[in-house]
Amino acid sequence: MAVIDEAVLPHLVEVEHPGTRTDRNGNEITDWSTSTHRSVWAWVQQNNGSEDNDQRAAQIGEWTMLCNPFDADGQPLTVYGNDRVHWGAYHFEVNGPPGPAYTPTELHHYEIRLKTVEG
């Protein structure tokens, strides 16, 4: 399996996937109180940042995370668009569907856009 060498993935992050529950109307809804966490070696970098001063004083950061298609324990990893990523003091939302990157024959790594908003 072709992968990114872990020597260039220095950041240990947690990918959080929400659980689900059924609400009183019988609908399946997201339940972050039953989420699962997977440790993943990654490269995380900020692409840009901005301030939204129109309605509120918000700091908005857009980041990119690269990781292999398995977690730190070697188990297969799938990242979804509604997941969260935690790295030290940073807490991100996955921004859109994660981008799988392929070699001609197999999945090589994920390129994941992240977003953080403060304020």
Salt bridges, closest charged atoms under 4 A:
GLU14 OE1 - HIS37 ND1 2.83
GLU16 OE2 - HIS37 NE2 3.64
GLU16 OE1 - HIS86 NE2 2.59
ASP71 OD2 - ARG38 NE 2.86
ASP83 OD1 - HIS17 ND1 2.55
GLU111 OE2 - HIS109 NE2 2.95
